[in-house]
Amino acid sequence: MSLVFKRYYDMKPAEYLIQVRSAAAKQALQAGASVFDAAADSGYTNYSSFYAHFRKLSGMPPAKYRQLFAQNISRAVMDTPIGPLRIVASQDAILFVEPANYLEKKTGQATDQVPADRIIPNDPSGDLVKACMRELKEYFAGQRQKFDLPLSPEGTNSSRFLTERPEATSSWLK
């Protein structure tokens, strides 16, 4: 039976199941489901297996995927003196600010899966991205030392470092 399946689908049944589950998890994350709900709803009972499979197939952790692809998220890349920075915000807070090529450097390969810039008009997430870009521009022009925008506790360690200690960004990015 497995041989017939492999001939027809060009993969083992277990590999096919992983792809189907990962596709279901991606849809759930895009709709705004939590990572744990996406894992459970796509048939995973072991979070570690879900995390490993999802990361292998998508090139990024599920939480990062959710932050980048959720429908109510605004994002933009801004050119700065230290290189391009990706800014991502929900309706409530800045989720992360990171080097635009962070995922590529971390995985060691090109990541074509990062979505294009999208600032949702007339939405608090779009307003937060624009405000963050304005504050970063002021900072790099020497007109600002402190940021006033709300930060999400879900942000990654690197994004919290970048937004909480901007004086160290140039050494951190090297």
MDAnalysis code that builds the backbone (N, CA, C; Angstrom):
import MDAnalysis as mda
import numpy as np

u = mda.Universe.empty(522, n_residues=174, atom_resindex=np.repeat(np.arange(174), 3), trajectory=True)
u.add_TopologyAttr("name", ["N", "CA", "C"] * 174)
u.add_TopologyAttr("resid", np.arange(1, 175))
u.add_TopologyAttr("resname", ["MET", "SER", "LEU", "VAL", "PHE", "LYS", "ARG", "TYR", "TYR", "ASP", "MET", "LYS", "PRO", "ALA", "GLU", "TYR", "LEU", "ILE", "GLN", "VAL", "ARG", "SER", "ALA", "ALA", "ALA", "LYS", "GLN", "ALA", "LEU", "GLN", "ALA", "GLY", "ALA", "SER", "VAL", "PHE", "ASP", "ALA", "ALA", "ALA", "ASP", "SER", "GLY", "TYR", "THR", "ASN", "TYR", "SER", "SER", "PHE", "TYR", "ALA", "HIS", "PHE", "ARG", "LYS", "LEU", "SER", "GLY", "MET", "PRO", "PRO", "ALA", "LYS", "TYR", "ARG", "GLN", "LEU", "PHE", "ALA", "GLN", "ASN", "ILE", "SER", "ARG", "ALA", "VAL", "MET", "ASP", "THR", "PRO", "ILE", "GLY", "PRO", "LEU", "ARG", "ILE", "VAL", "ALA", "SER", "GLN", "ASP", "ALA", "ILE", "LEU", "PHE", "VAL", "GLU", "PRO", "ALA", "ASN", "TYR", "LEU", "GLU", "LYS", "LYS", "THR", "GLY", "GLN", "ALA", "THR", "ASP", "GLN", "VAL", "PRO", "ALA", "ASP", "ARG", "ILE", "ILE", "PRO", "ASN", "ASP", "PRO", "SER", "GLY", "ASP", "LEU", "VAL", "LYS", "ALA", "CYS", "MET", "ARG", "GLU", "LEU", "LYS", "GLU", "TYR", "PHE", "ALA", "GLY", "GLN", "ARG", "GLN", "LYS", "PHE", "ASP", "LEU", "PRO", "LEU", "SER", "PRO", "GLU", "GLY", "THR", "ASN", "SER", "SER", "ARG", "PHE", "LEU", "THR", "GLU", "ARG", "PRO", "GLU", "ALA", "THR", "SER", "SER", "TRP", "LEU", "LYS"])
u.atoms.positions = np.array([
    [0.818, -1.194, 0.000],
    [0.000, 0.000, 0.000],
    [0.865, 1.263, 0.000],
    [1.893, 1.281, 0.841],
    [2.787, 2.441, 0.904],
    [3.505, 2.669, -0.417],
    [3.879, 1.598, -1.082],
    [4.568, 1.725, -2.369],
    [3.655, 2.329, -3.428],
    [2.399, 1.936, -3.425],
    [1.438, 2.498, -4.371],
    [1.243, 3.987, -4.084],
    [1.099, 4.321, -2.810],
    [0.935, 5.719, -2.407],
    [2.145, 6.544, -2.858],
    [3.338, 6.017, -2.622],
    [4.558, 6.740, -2.967],
    [4.671, 6.935, -4.477],
    [4.288, 5.931, -5.248],
    [4.321, 6.075, -6.711],
    [3.352, 7.159, -7.177],
    [2.186, 7.185, -6.562],
    [1.160, 8.129, -6.984],
    [1.465, 9.561, -6.529],
    [1.882, 9.735, -5.281],
    [2.110, 11.069, -4.704],
    [3.572, 11.480, -4.651],
    [4.479, 10.592, -4.958],
    [5.919, 10.848, -4.934],
    [6.416, 11.222, -3.529],
    [5.777, 10.648, -2.528],
    [6.202, 10.818, -1.139],
    [5.561, 9.735, -0.302],
    [6.120, 9.535, 0.877],
    [5.574, 8.540, 1.801],
    [4.286, 9.080, 2.429],
    [3.404, 8.194, 2.879],
    [2.170, 8.652, 3.525],
    [2.422, 9.579, 4.720],
    [3.445, 9.292, 5.505],
    [3.743, 10.147, 6.666],
    [4.156, 11.551, 6.223],
    [4.933, 11.659, 5.159],
    [5.342, 12.969, 4.639],
    [4.133, 13.746, 4.125],
    [3.243, 13.043, 3.455],
    [2.018, 13.664, 2.947],
    [1.183, 14.209, 4.110],
    [1.041, 13.410, 5.160],
    [0.266, 13.830, 6.331],
    [0.878, 15.081, 6.968],
    [2.193, 15.130, 7.052],
    [2.862, 16.306, 7.615],
    [2.562, 17.538, 6.770],
    [2.597, 17.401, 5.443],
    [2.304, 18.542, 4.574],
    [0.862, 19.007, 4.706],
    [-0.056, 18.064, 4.790],
    [-1.473, 18.415, 4.951],
    [-1.692, 19.125, 6.283],
    [-1.096, 18.605, 7.345],
    [-1.249, 19.224, 8.663],
    [-0.610, 20.618, 8.697],
    [0.549, 20.759, 8.077],
    [1.212, 22.070, 8.055],
    [0.384, 23.084, 7.273],
    [-0.218, 22.657, 6.163],
    [-1.076, 23.561, 5.392],
    [-2.281, 24.000, 6.222],
    [-2.869, 23.074, 6.974],
    [-4.005, 23.413, 7.840],
    [-3.571, 24.385, 8.936],
    [-2.389, 24.162, 9.500],
    [-1.879, 25.052, 10.548],
    [-1.618, 26.445, 9.987],
    [-1.072, 26.527, 8.788],
    [-0.828, 27.835, 8.163],
    [-2.131, 28.605, 7.997],
    [-3.163, 27.940, 7.528],
    [-4.457, 28.606, 7.367],
    [-4.987, 29.100, 8.711],
    [-4.858, 28.285, 9.740],
    [-5.331, 28.689, 11.066],
    [-4.537, 29.885, 11.589],
    [-3.224, 29.867, 11.400],
    [-2.387, 30.978, 11.870],
    [-2.699, 32.260, 11.101],
    [-2.951, 32.141, 9.812],
    [-3.306, 33.320, 9.013],
    [-4.629, 33.918, 9.469],
    [-5.508, 33.064, 9.957],
    [-6.807, 33.534, 10.449],
    [-6.708, 34.095, 11.863],
    [-5.520, 34.001, 12.486],
    [-5.312, 34.580, 13.804],
    [-5.357, 33.604, 14.962],
    [-5.431, 32.296, 14.691],
    [-5.445, 31.304, 15.770],
    [-4.119, 31.329, 16.522],
    [-4.154, 30.935, 17.775],
    [-2.912, 30.828, 18.539],
    [-2.098, 29.661, 17.976],
    [-0.810, 29.643, 18.271],
    [0.054, 28.572, 17.789],
    [-0.412, 27.225, 18.347],
    [-0.755, 27.195, 19.626],
    [-1.201, 25.944, 20.238],
    [-2.512, 25.450, 19.627],
    [-3.450, 26.366, 19.368],
    [-4.705, 25.971, 18.738],
    [-4.468, 25.467, 17.315],
    [-3.585, 26.138, 16.579],
    [-3.270, 25.706, 15.210],
    [-2.671, 24.303, 15.218],
    [-1.792, 24.038, 16.172],
    [-1.178, 22.708, 16.278],
    [-2.239, 21.655, 16.580],
    [-3.060, 21.915, 17.576],
    [-4.082, 20.938, 17.977],
    [-5.120, 20.732, 16.873],
    [-5.560, 21.832, 16.267],
    [-6.592, 21.745, 15.236],
    [-6.092, 21.063, 13.962],
    [-4.791, 21.067, 13.754],
    [-4.249, 20.407, 12.559],
    [-3.841, 18.967, 12.843],
    [-4.149, 18.471, 14.037],
    [-3.961, 17.061, 14.330],
    [-2.725, 16.699, 15.120],
    [-1.980, 17.675, 15.588],
    [-0.782, 17.375, 16.378],
    [-1.140, 17.234, 17.850],
    [-0.592, 16.220, 18.478],
    [-0.751, 16.053, 19.921],
    [0.556, 16.367, 20.633],
    [1.640, 16.473, 19.883],
    [2.955, 16.772, 20.435],
    [3.434, 18.094, 19.852],
    [3.546, 19.109, 20.701],
    [3.928, 20.443, 20.223],
    [5.333, 20.442, 19.622],
    [6.245, 19.684, 20.181],
    [7.619, 19.649, 19.653],
    [7.646, 19.142, 18.219],
    [6.861, 18.114, 17.930],
    [6.780, 17.602, 16.565],
    [6.177, 18.647, 15.637],
    [5.112, 19.284, 16.093],
    [4.490, 20.337, 15.290],
    [5.503, 21.436, 14.965],
    [6.198, 21.913, 15.984],
    [7.168, 22.995, 15.815],
    [8.243, 22.593, 14.801],
    [8.807, 21.402, 14.960],
    [9.879, 20.944, 14.065],
    [9.380, 20.794, 12.633],
    [8.228, 20.183, 12.449],
    [7.684, 20.000, 11.093],
    [7.343, 21.341, 10.455],
    [6.698, 22.204, 11.224],
    [6.287, 23.496, 10.689],
    [7.496, 24.322, 10.280],
    [8.490, 24.354, 11.148],
    [9.695, 25.138, 10.862],
    [10.432, 24.600, 9.638],
    [10.498, 23.294, 9.517],
    [11.190, 22.682, 8.379],
    [10.489, 23.024, 7.066],
    [9.159, 22.968, 7.055],
    [8.411, 23.206, 5.822],
    [8.243, 24.686, 5.485],
    [8.143, 25.541, 6.489],
    [7.887, 26.958, 6.214],
    [9.127, 27.833, 6.297],
    [10.196, 27.315, 6.913],
    [11.410, 28.110, 7.041],
    [11.412, 29.062, 8.213],
    [10.381, 28.978, 9.057],
    [10.314, 29.857, 10.229],
    [9.442, 29.212, 11.294],
    [9.609, 29.628, 12.552],
    [8.767, 29.089, 13.629],
    [7.304, 29.491, 13.436],
    [6.382, 28.725, 13.981],
    [4.964, 29.051, 13.808],
    [4.574, 30.433, 14.344],
    [5.141, 30.852, 15.463],
    [4.792, 32.171, 16.012],
    [5.229, 33.285, 15.070],
    [6.387, 33.139, 14.472],
    [6.873, 34.131, 13.515],
    [5.966, 34.144, 12.281],
    [5.578, 32.973, 11.812],
    [4.672, 32.876, 10.670],
    [3.369, 33.611, 10.972],
    [2.841, 33.379, 12.164],
    [1.583, 34.033, 12.557],
    [1.738, 35.546, 12.564],
    [2.857, 36.024, 13.119],
    [3.087, 37.464, 13.180],
    [3.195, 38.070, 11.793],
    [3.815, 37.367, 10.873],
    [4.019, 37.909, 9.534],
    [2.794, 37.795, 8.638],
    [2.025, 36.741, 8.798],
    [0.980, 36.456, 7.835],
    [-0.442, 36.679, 8.313],
    [-0.660, 36.916, 9.589],
    [-2.030, 37.101, 10.076],
    [-2.692, 38.253, 9.322],
    [-3.977, 38.140, 9.113],
    [-4.704, 39.094, 8.281],
    [-4.774, 40.493, 8.878],
    [-4.688, 40.618, 10.181],
    [-4.824, 41.924, 10.830],
    [-3.471, 42.520, 11.215],
    [-2.420, 42.160, 10.462],
    [-1.064, 42.610, 10.751],
    [-0.590, 43.554, 9.652],
    [-0.010, 44.681, 10.048],
    [0.632, 45.580, 9.086],
    [2.131, 45.403, 9.191],
    [2.816, 45.569, 8.077],
    [4.271, 45.394, 8.062],
    [4.882, 46.253, 6.971],
    [6.126, 46.660, 7.197],
    [6.853, 47.452, 6.208],
    [8.344, 47.296, 6.450],
    [9.113, 47.489, 5.391],
    [10.562, 47.520, 5.493],
    [10.997, 48.958, 5.282],
    [11.886, 49.404, 6.145],
    [12.360, 50.790, 6.129],
    [13.870, 50.789, 5.974],
    [14.387, 51.594, 5.053],
    [15.839, 51.751, 4.923],
    [16.345, 52.652, 6.036],
    [17.438, 52.221, 6.696],
    [18.037, 52.993, 7.781],
    [19.553, 52.990, 7.606],
    [20.264, 53.816, 8.362],
    [21.730, 53.813, 8.276],
    [22.369, 52.474, 8.671],
    [21.669, 51.639, 9.410],
    [22.226, 50.333, 9.804],
    [21.695, 49.205, 8.928],
    [21.004, 49.553, 7.863],
    [20.446, 48.566, 6.946],
    [18.934, 48.550, 7.034],
    [18.287, 47.830, 6.122],
    [16.822, 47.793, 6.133],
    [16.273, 47.069, 7.361],
    [15.226, 47.648, 7.942],
    [14.565, 47.069, 9.113],
    [13.125, 46.719, 8.763],
    [12.671, 45.550, 9.211],
    [11.280, 45.134, 9.041],
    [10.526, 45.498, 10.315],
    [9.411, 46.186, 10.157],
    [8.559, 46.599, 11.273],
    [7.216, 45.886, 11.108],
    [6.767, 45.218, 12.154],
    [5.499, 44.483, 12.105],
    [4.680, 44.871, 13.324],
    [3.389, 45.187, 13.091],
    [2.525, 45.627, 14.191],
    [1.149, 44.984, 14.104],
    [0.593, 44.733, 15.280],
    [-0.808, 44.313, 15.387],
    [-1.617, 45.579, 15.642],
    [-2.884, 45.419, 15.954],
    [-3.709, 46.590, 16.248],
    [-3.369, 47.206, 17.596],
    [-2.652, 46.446, 18.452],
    [-2.371, 46.910, 19.805],
    [-0.940, 47.354, 20.052],
    [0.022, 46.800, 19.298],
    [1.424, 47.054, 19.630],
    [2.344, 46.692, 18.470],
    [3.569, 47.180, 18.577],
    [4.624, 46.767, 17.664],
    [5.001, 45.343, 18.055],
    [4.925, 44.411, 17.106],
    [5.263, 43.020, 17.394],
    [6.763, 42.796, 17.326],
    [7.405, 43.361, 16.312],
    [8.863, 43.288, 16.256],
    [9.428, 44.254, 15.240],
    [10.674, 44.612, 15.506],
    [11.505, 45.377, 14.587],
    [12.790, 44.571, 14.476],
    [13.141, 44.194, 13.256],
    [14.314, 43.350, 13.067],
    [14.966, 43.672, 11.734],
    [16.227, 43.273, 11.558],
    [16.839, 43.445, 10.236],
    [15.988, 42.737, 9.189],
    [15.796, 43.355, 8.041],
    [14.924, 42.794, 7.014],
    [15.403, 41.434, 6.534],
    [16.691, 41.174, 6.644],
    [17.220, 39.881, 6.191],
    [17.475, 38.930, 7.355],
    [16.845, 39.160, 8.501],
    [17.068, 38.352, 9.700],
    [16.778, 36.874, 9.458],
    [15.646, 36.580, 8.835],
    [15.290, 35.176, 8.606],
    [16.294, 34.499, 7.677],
    [16.727, 35.219, 6.653],
    [17.693, 34.648, 5.723],
    [19.012, 34.337, 6.427],
    [19.472, 35.268, 7.269],
    [20.725, 35.045, 8.002],
    [20.586, 33.898, 8.987],
    [19.427, 33.831, 9.647],
    [19.230, 32.813, 10.666],
    [19.157, 31.404, 10.051],
    [18.482, 31.281, 8.908],
    [18.325, 29.966, 8.291],
    [19.450, 29.640, 7.328],
    [20.206, 30.660, 6.894],
    [21.291, 30.428, 5.955],
    [20.814, 30.219, 4.535],
    [19.572, 30.556, 4.272],
    [19.035, 30.402, 2.923],
    [18.045, 31.518, 2.637],
    [17.793, 31.749, 1.365],
    [16.832, 32.782, 0.984],
    [15.445, 32.374, 1.450],
    [14.721, 33.326, 1.984],
    [13.366, 33.061, 2.449],
    [12.417, 33.875, 1.585],
    [11.851, 33.231, 0.581],
    [10.922, 33.910, -0.320],
    [9.540, 34.022, 0.297],
    [9.348, 33.429, 1.463],
    [8.019, 33.340, 2.021],
    [7.625, 34.543, 2.871],
    [8.531, 35.484, 3.076],
    [8.184, 36.666, 3.859],
    [7.285, 37.541, 2.994],
    [6.100, 37.906, 3.496],
    [5.168, 38.673, 2.672],
    [5.643, 40.082, 2.393],
    [5.100, 40.655, 1.348],
    [5.435, 42.028, 0.961],
    [4.893, 43.005, 1.998],
    [5.385, 44.233, 1.921],
    [4.884, 45.283, 2.804],
    [3.368, 45.403, 2.650],
    [2.726, 45.655, 3.772],
    [1.282, 45.883, 3.746],
    [0.927, 46.732, 4.946],
    [0.534, 47.947, 4.696],
    [0.046, 48.818, 5.762],
    [-1.459, 48.933, 5.568],
    [-2.206, 48.388, 6.514],
    [-3.666, 48.369, 6.396],
    [-4.186, 49.784, 6.621],
    [-4.868, 50.357, 5.619],
    [-5.388, 51.721, 5.774],
    [-6.493, 51.786, 6.825],
    [-6.565, 52.891, 7.501],
    [-7.592, 53.138, 8.524],
    [-7.651, 52.026, 9.569],
    [-6.490, 51.526, 9.947],
    [-6.409, 50.449, 10.927],
    [-5.312, 50.797, 11.928],
    [-5.521, 50.506, 13.215],
    [-4.491, 50.829, 14.211],
    [-3.139, 50.180, 13.923],
    [-3.131, 48.992, 13.312],
    [-1.839, 48.354, 13.023],
    [-1.049, 49.166, 12.000],
    [-1.737, 49.696, 10.996],
    [-1.068, 50.533, 10.000],
    [-0.551, 51.823, 10.612],
    [-1.359, 52.399, 11.500],
    [-0.937, 53.632, 12.181],
    [0.302, 53.383, 13.039],
    [0.367, 52.218, 13.699],
    [1.532, 51.901, 14.529],
    [2.797, 51.719, 13.679],
    [2.682, 51.072, 12.538],
    [3.847, 50.904, 11.664],
    [4.343, 52.272, 11.198],
    [3.418, 53.139, 10.784],
    [3.806, 54.486, 10.338],
    [4.458, 55.272, 11.478],
    [3.892, 55.176, 12.679],
    [4.460, 55.882, 13.838],
    [5.849, 55.340, 14.166],
    [6.023, 54.036, 14.079],
    [7.331, 53.436, 14.352],
    [8.358, 53.907, 13.324],
    [7.958, 53.961, 12.064],
    [8.870, 54.446, 11.019],
    [9.264, 55.896, 11.294],
    [8.300, 56.695, 11.710],
    [8.568, 58.104, 12.030],
    [9.538, 58.219, 13.209],
    [9.295, 57.436, 14.272],
    [10.171, 57.490, 15.445],
    [11.573, 56.979, 15.119],
    [11.678, 55.942, 14.315],
    [13.005, 55.451, 13.920],
    [13.739, 56.485, 13.076],
    [13.033, 57.148, 12.179],
    [13.647, 58.207, 11.359],
    [14.177, 59.323, 12.265],
    [13.384, 59.716, 13.250],
    [13.815, 60.742, 14.208],
    [15.032, 60.263, 14.999],
    [15.012, 58.994, 15.401],
    [16.133, 58.443, 16.159],
    [17.419, 58.492, 15.342],
    [17.359, 58.032, 14.108],
    [18.570, 58.008, 13.281],
    [19.015, 59.410, 12.872],
    [18.111, 60.375, 12.942],
    [18.480, 61.771, 12.672],
    [19.012, 62.459, 13.929],
    [19.050, 61.750, 15.059],
    [19.547, 62.312, 16.307],
    [18.530, 63.155, 17.048],
    [17.263, 63.088, 16.674],
    [16.211, 63.896, 17.287],
    [15.408, 63.148, 18.343],
    [15.703, 61.876, 18.564],
    [14.950, 61.067, 19.519],
    [15.898, 60.100, 20.212],
    [15.661, 59.902, 21.521],
    [16.454, 58.932, 22.270],
    [15.586, 57.821, 22.847],
    [14.274, 58.054, 22.923],
    [13.368, 57.104, 23.536],
    [12.173, 56.875, 22.611],
    [11.687, 55.640, 22.599],
    [10.531, 55.304, 21.782],
    [9.279, 55.261, 22.654],
    [8.165, 55.755, 22.098],
    [6.934, 55.886, 22.874],
    [5.845, 54.894, 22.492],
    [6.132, 53.975, 21.610],
    [5.097, 53.080, 21.104],
    [4.945, 51.831, 21.977],
    [3.733, 51.278, 22.027],
    [3.526, 50.044, 22.809],
    [4.199, 48.857, 22.120],
    [4.851, 48.013, 22.914],
    [5.511, 46.815, 22.402],
    [4.745, 45.587, 22.857],
    [4.733, 44.588, 22.017],
    [4.054, 43.341, 22.360],
    [4.985, 42.437, 23.141],
    [4.500, 41.819, 24.204],
    [5.348, 40.873, 24.934],
    [5.633, 39.610, 24.121],
    [4.912, 39.399, 23.011],
    [5.147, 38.245, 22.163],
    [6.363, 38.426, 21.269],
    [6.908, 39.614, 21.208],
    [8.045, 39.857, 20.333],
    [9.203, 38.934, 20.643],
    [10.073, 38.750, 19.663],
    [11.230, 37.896, 19.855],
    [12.255, 38.584, 20.734],
    [13.196, 37.848, 21.286],
    [14.253, 38.443, 22.097],
    [15.016, 39.485, 21.301],
    [15.309, 39.205, 20.037],
    [16.071, 40.157, 19.232],
    [15.284, 41.427, 18.990],
    [13.971, 41.340, 18.748],
    [13.200, 42.545, 18.498],
    [13.067, 43.369, 19.765],
    [12.899, 42.705, 20.918],
    [12.836, 43.464, 22.167],
    [14.160, 44.165, 22.415],
    [15.277, 43.494, 22.125],
    [16.588, 44.087, 22.303],
    [16.729, 45.317, 21.416],
    [16.314, 45.194, 20.167],
    [16.456, 46.282, 19.205],
    [15.631, 47.493, 19.612],
    [14.411, 47.280, 20.114],
    [13.564, 48.405, 20.457],
    [13.825, 48.945, 21.859],
    [14.335, 48.115, 22.766],
    [14.588, 48.581, 24.128],
    [15.980, 49.179, 24.292],
    [16.940, 48.766, 23.439],
    [18.311, 49.259, 23.554],
    [18.814, 49.721, 22.188],
    [18.211, 50.770, 21.624],
    [18.601, 51.191, 20.286],
    [20.058, 51.628, 20.184],
    [20.663, 52.034, 21.289],
    [22.064, 52.462, 21.242],
    [22.991, 51.296, 20.892],
    [22.523, 50.079, 21.075],
    [23.369, 48.909, 20.814],
    [23.074, 48.257, 19.468],
    [22.194, 48.850, 18.677],
    [21.773, 48.172, 17.455],
    [22.909, 47.976, 16.459],
    [23.783, 48.946, 16.319],
    [24.824, 48.808, 15.304],
    [25.779, 47.653, 15.632],
    [26.098, 47.466, 16.900],
    [26.987, 46.336, 17.247],
    [26.238, 45.012, 17.194],
    [24.948, 45.014, 17.489],
    [24.159, 43.787, 17.474],
    [23.974, 43.257, 16.055],
    [23.857, 44.161, 15.086],
    [23.567, 43.744, 13.704],
    [24.791, 43.224, 12.975],
    [25.978, 43.403, 13.501],
    [27.186, 42.972, 12.797],
    [27.375, 41.476, 12.857],
])
